[in-house]
Amino acid sequence: GIRGVGFVRGTDSDIAPLPKGQTSDILMHVTDWYPTILGLAGANASDKQLPLDGFDQWEALQRNSRDGPRKVIYHNVVPTGLEIVNRGNATHP
């Protein structure tokens, strides 16, 4: 499988409270940060002219959910059709 490591520092602020020491195993991609931050700012990503590839992950992070809005990440998609698909904890060639 493929595993990436990242971190977000939680705060006690009213804007974006995250409990200290919390970890998350949700499936998240770098493209999810933009709509997540837009949502925290009160903006709506669907108001944009072009659709975004990312998902607002804030609710899943805040609830410490094991299931976020992203269900799949495609890796190494090439014209021959070979792809690696990451569905949660399982990787399928």
Solvent accessible surface area in square Angstrom, and as a share of the most:
residue,aa,sasa,rsa
1,G,104,1.00
2,I,94,0.48
3,R,202,0.74
4,G,69,0.67
5,V,143,0.82
6,G,67,0.64
7,F,187,0.78
8,V,75,0.43
9,R,187,0.68
10,G,23,0.22
11,T,54,0.31
12,D,144,0.75
13,S,48,0.31
14,D,146,0.75
15,I,135,0.68
16,A,26,0.20
17,P,50,0.32
18,L,20,0.10
19,P,80,0.50
20,K,200,0.85
21,G,75,0.72
22,Q,52,0.23
23,T,112,0.65
24,S,45,0.29
25,D,87,0.45
26,I,20,0.10
27,L,28,0.14
28,M,49,0.22
29,H,67,0.30
30,V,113,0.65
31,T,51,0.30
32,D,0,0.00
33,W,89,0.31
34,Y,115,0.44
35,P,7,0.05
36,T,1,0.01
37,I,102,0.52
38,L,26,0.13
39,G,31,0.30
40,L,53,0.26
41,A,83,0.65
42,G,71,0.68
43,A,43,0.34
44,N,82,0.42
45,A,25,0.19
46,S,92,0.59
47,D,109,0.57
48,K,89,0.38
49,Q,185,0.82
50,L,139,0.69
51,P,122,0.77
52,L,66,0.33
53,D,117,0.61
54,G,13,0.12
55,F,83,0.35
56,D,67,0.35
57,Q,0,0.00
58,W,36,0.13
59,E,107,0.48
60,A,3,0.02
61,L,20,0.10
62,Q,79,0.35
63,R,145,0.53
64,N,75,0.38
65,S,19,0.12
66,R,178,0.65
67,D,94,0.48
68,G,7,0.06
69,P,56,0.35
70,R,26,0.10
71,K,117,0.50
72,V,41,0.24
73,I,19,0.10
74,Y,118,0.45
75,H,41,0.18
76,N,109,0.56
77,V,96,0.55
78,V,62,0.36
79,P,144,0.90
80,T,124,0.72
81,G,55,0.53
82,L,115,0.57
83,E,57,0.26
84,I,41,0.21
85,V,9,0.05
86,N,12,0.06
87,R,123,0.45
88,G,38,0.36
89,N,142,0.73
90,A,44,0.34
91,T,49,0.28
92,H,83,0.37
93,P,136,0.85
